């Protein structure tokens, strides 16, 4: 029988962030799967991929994401640094980062970046993506509510909408696992800080 899912939640923001990557195809026009028309639509074959790097704080569910050109160690490190800086701007200090066992996360360079940032790096057990379930769940939400929510004319339009959707997710969208509160509400920010950060 399948091992039961153990649900957990860190008590304080920053105790652990979960990081993952989702590959999405780039496109320059809406395809036939959306329009239903096979004629008159140039194929997107040969188009490249873009990689959505995602991060979610275990306790608050505050999310951060960037679209980068690849999933190599250099991009993973740049994203990690950007994520740590983003949470710091909210007054959150990161202690641990959980990733899967992708090659970018197994690299010596990523390990060094974690050490330099004062982070403990925790990797999931091989072939058990549910261990990093909060990142996986966030990706599914992002796909449903952002990436596939509307028929974007191009992937650039989709990319431009990501920061808008992230703002809504963090600041305005009630979260099911937070008793319908918003992720940002878990930080207990003062009114001055809320106004400064939300402007």
C-alpha angles and dihedrals in degrees: 000000000000117000111254117253111252110212119206139165129197115238099225132042112254096028088110137358123194119219130191141152132233122195117219128182119245117230137181098204140014111281131228093260087070102033097037089223121113096184123076094019116113112224120252090213111132091030116133132241130251123207122224108208110200135191130184129184111235098220104037100024089226105160135208127187142172134184110232132179096246148358097247123133093259091057092043091052093046089050093048091053092047091049093050089049092049093053090044088057086060092049094257121134114203119224105172138020124202121203138162122251098271115148093250090058094045092054122113089232092059091047090052092048089053091050092047090052092047093245129144108225116217120186126200121246110269115273093008105106090164087073086072090041098142091060091044091050092048090052090053090050091048092050092049099041101032120011098041099020095102138009100266113201091226138000088252089062089050091050092050090056095054097083090046092052092045090054090051091046094051101036110025113016116095109233119222096216092047096059090261093305122131120255092242090057089068090069095065091219120186118249091254092053092046091053093046094048097040097051 
